[in-house]
Structures are given as C-alpha cells and as structure tokens.
Amino acid sequence: MSGRRVRAAQAGTPPALVDGLTIDLAVEPPTLDPALAYEIDAWSVVHSIYDSLLQFGANGEMEPLLAESFSLLDPLTYDIKLRQGIAFHNGEPFDARSVSFTLAHIVNPETGSQLAQNFSVVEDVEAVDDHTVRLHLAAPAPWLPSQIAPWMAMLPPDYAADPANDFASNPVGTGPFRFVEWERGQRINLERNPDYFADSAKGHAIAQSASFRFVGEASTRVADLLSGSADLIRDVPADQIATIEQAGSEVVAFPISGSAWVRIPTDVEPFSDARVRQALNHAVDIEGIVRALLAGSGERLASLFVPGGLGYDPDLAPFPYDPERARHLLTEAGYPDGFATTIDYASTEAADLVTAIAGQLSEVGIRTDARPVELATFNATWTDQAAAPLRFLTWRPLFDPYTLLSLVVSSSGFLSRYANETAQALIEQGAVETDPEARAGIYRDLGRALYDEPAAIYGFDLVAFYGVGPETPPWTPRADDYILPTYRREHGAE
C-alpha cells in the first residue's frame, strides 16, 4: 500500500490548472479562525487560505513559508526575517505588524484558544524593522516552531481587528486560495490566488477554484469519488480500496506523522492503578485490528512517540497482546471480576475501530460501552469527569511531541487527566532543552516512563488513505495530513 503514488506531471513543469476541484472532507470546520482550528479537516481549509511563518516539510523538518529565515540567536530569542512584497488577499501588506497581531490574538483570553498556554512563552514581539521580528521568550522553547507551523497562520491586522468583517467566517489570508463563500453545512468555496508567490514551499495551485465539501459518511465520500462528483476524498475505508481501484480511481496510501490511541485518566478509580492501565494495553490486539480494519497499515506503538518523530525509541517494544496477563493484572489490582466502563469517540472517527477495542476489553472482564459523541461536545469534555474515562483519539502531526505532551500528558495540561511525577519531570526537562540530541534522549526516557505508567492504550501510527479521481491533476499529499489543492514537484509523484 505505501508504495502507491499520485500521477506525475511532465518533468520541469507544474501541472496544468483544471477549472474546478472538489474535495470531500469528513468534518465541517466550526470556524476559520486559525487559533481555534483543532481538527485536521479545518486545517486543510485554513492552510489553503492562510500561510504561517513556517510549515512542516516532508520529513518533519521546518521549512520557511512567510519567513525567509527563522533562527535562534540565544536560548531566549528567535530572529525571524519576513518575506517582502507579500500582500493579503485584500491588499493589506504582510509585515512585522501582522506577526505581532496574530500572536496577540492567539493568547488573548477572549479568543479562547486551547493553544494560548503554549504561545504564552513569548513575552514580547519586537519589530526590528518592517520585515524583521524577534520573539523574546520567558524560557527556552525549542518546540515553538512546531506550534507556529500549524497554528500561527498570519492574520491581516486591519481587517481582522474590525468586528464587522467577522474574519472567522470571512477569512483573508496570503495563501494559494482566496475565500469565496461558505454554504453552511455543505461546502466552502475558494478561488486561486493569482498573486501567490511562485516559490512557496506549499507548491502550485492545481485548480482555478476549489470546493471543500463536508461529507461525514465514508461510504458517501467513496460514492462521490466513484460518480465523479468528488476529485479527492479523505479516509478511504480499507474494504473500499479494491472497489475504488477497479473503477479506475486511485487510492494513495501516505504515511503521516500521527497516532491513534485511547486516553486513560489517572484521576479516577480504577485507572489510577498502573496495573489496570497495563492490563488494558495487554487486552487489545492492536496488530490484529490493524490487519483486519486498516489493510495492515500502521505499526503498534509502545508509547505516545511515533517513528520519525522526536523521542521515538525503536528499542522499546510495545505491550504484547496477552489476555491472560491482562486478567492477572486486574486480579492483582483487586478487580478479579473486572469492571464496567465507557469509551467515548468523536462521531467522525472510525466506529469499527472503537467497537473492536471495546469488544476485546470486554473479553478480559472490562465491560466497555463504546459511545459516539458529536464532535463539538467531544472537544468540550476533555477534562469533564462526568464524561467517559476512556477516549479514543487520533493526533497529528507528531514530528515534535511537545503539543501532545504539554496539553494531554502534563499534569498542568489544558486537556490533561494524567499525573505522574517521573513523567512530569521529564516533560518539563524536554520543554527547555535546546540541544536536539539531549532533548531526544529525554523523550526516550519519557517513553519508557509512559510504558511503565501508561497514559493510554497505545495504538498505532497513522497512514492516510486518500481517494484520487481519474481526472484529478497531479497532487501532493503531505506528512501533516492537510489536503491542500496544490502540487509540489520535489515531494510529489514519482
């Protein structure tokens, strides 16, 4: 599967533009304010319209986007040179003022961004000149570029500051596509930005216009692809791959930096006992589930770190599937007859995966009810003790694990229900260590701590399955899993 690629353009030339491109996503964004965009489908639309200072490259490296350069002057100072001659879609110039305004918007309590705590490390934004910015930090933050790439998409200060413009519904960016209209519940329509800078790391637009449609059912997305009403679709079910290919379309299997897992809290019985959390890991046959439901794509993980990401330890073996060991651990912890619990999952996630996990937990005595939850409610109940203790999650990108660790694993995290002194100390050390090798070593130690004191049923790393119609021009999948209507030759098709 992983060898499949999109079609190549002729050497040395970008693909010819098609008039229109229709992309079926699973989830409609609740907003087009980048500071409040937390879902991968929202990012696909947001990053078609906006640009950040940086973006993730094919292998997780940081690439300049609206920044010409991004360098660390000392552990507490980032120096950023901005591209010159860039304008927002409404004609406002992109300059140092845009950077200052965007950061202030993210950390403003009235915005309500879940990422505010991470960007609060920036104490001051110094405009050295119109196209040079220095970020002065309260503490070393080697992870800051990994926050900037997805969440610090640049806003036009004059336009965004005017409430009458409602920029969260009528966005203006610098990106390869301009916003046209939002048909709520149906689609967001964009048009190509003819003034987009030619050497952008995002590549070239492949269509004069793009329409992102919101189609929650995977079977409907597949039907759209087969009928020709959609050109690109995400999350192709494994059991539909052969059908799509036999009909003359393609399925592109592309490794992305992310993982799937089940969050386990430590703030409620019986999950406060590490033996219970270990039992859950032994009870689930992740490899078997991946083979049966995901065409064998995805490697079982031993902790929250993924192959290719900072801190991944190939020598740390995953929990073996061992139901007898799971039952023994439950008995040892005082639960010989097991217990009843609930696992919540966003209604947009794969129900068959969660059902399989719940079924295997039930087989060792952990009687588990799998419960789909509407996405907005799911996102609002991370730390609600009245919600299900278990929570099925996918998280991407994970080139740098800081966001996940700081929000979900750290005892002070905005979304956390986990606490462990050893893990907390390592999280805090890794957050300020500026030497990459030393930081990776700290995270390897953290991976071992999270194995002994599990924060999750550790699942598998992610491979994205995209459906590509026969008339779709060459298109570049991305390791961050954004679906952008763009093509980039050096990371594109063979």
Protein Blocks (a to p, Z undefined) as FASTA:
>chain_A
ZZpccddddehiacdddfbdcdddfbdcfbfcfklccbfklmmmmmmmpccfbdcdfkop
acdfkbmbdcdfbfkbccddddehiacfkopacdfklmmmmmmmmmmmklopaklmmmmm
pmbdcdfblmbccdddfbdcfklmmmmmmmmcccdfklmmpmklommlmccdfbfbdcfb
dcehiaccddddfkbcfklcnbpafbfbdcddddfblklmmmmmmnopafbdchiafklm
mmmmmnopacddddddddddddddfkbcfklpmklmmmmmmmpcfklmmmmmnnopacdd
fblbdehiahiafklccddddfklmmmmmmmnopanopaddddddfkbcfklmmmmmmmm
mmnopacddddddfklmmmmmmmmkbcfbdcdddddfkbmklmmmmmmpmkbfkbcbdcf
klmmmmmmmmmmmbfklmmmmmmmmmmmmmmmccbdcfbdddddddddfklccddddfkl
pacdbddfklmcZZ
